[in-house]
Amino acid sequence: MDKKQIGEKVDQAASTGRMKLGELGSFIRDQRKAARLSLRKLSDQAGISNPYLSQIERGLRKPSAEILQSIAKALQISAETLYIRAGILDERRDSDTISAILQDPYLSEAHKRSLVEIYNNYLQLSAEAPKAATVKDVTG
């Protein structure tokens, strides 16, 4: 998904009311506190102004995908996590695999994106492929 597509998703999420700014802001604040960062320190690391970050945390401003990515990088969490919280990406509740990939602290953002893409490709291929015979089918 390129920046334009993510931006379109942000607009769609906002227009359909899926974006819960207050919940997103609370999540970012909780992550900041867990990382033991002050508002000023996080804003510096994310490259955004202190008042703007404060407004995001209070649910008063809708951050762009690029801002969410900057915040995620500064918090050392997955940008996808913030995209899901913001309603930009759909959460696949049935997929513990994707959740595990996104939460793994040892993977870079690029590795996470690659692994999720590979996993989704396998799912798509398996859905399109005819069902393989099982051992029970063969042995009767």
PEBEL-V157368 format. One record per run of one state. SS is the DSSP state (@ for helix, = for strand, . for the rest). FROM is the first residue (numbers start at 1). TO is the last residue. Records with the same first field share a line. If there is no record, write none. Layout:
# PEBEL-V157368
SS = FROM-TO / FROM-TO
This chain:
# PEBEL-V157368
. = 1-2 / 16-20 / 35-38 / 47-49 / 58-64 / 76-78 / 87-95 / 104-108 / 129-134 / 140-140
@ = 3-15 / 21-34 / 39-46 / 50-57 / 65-75 / 79-86 / 96-103 / 109-128 / 135-139
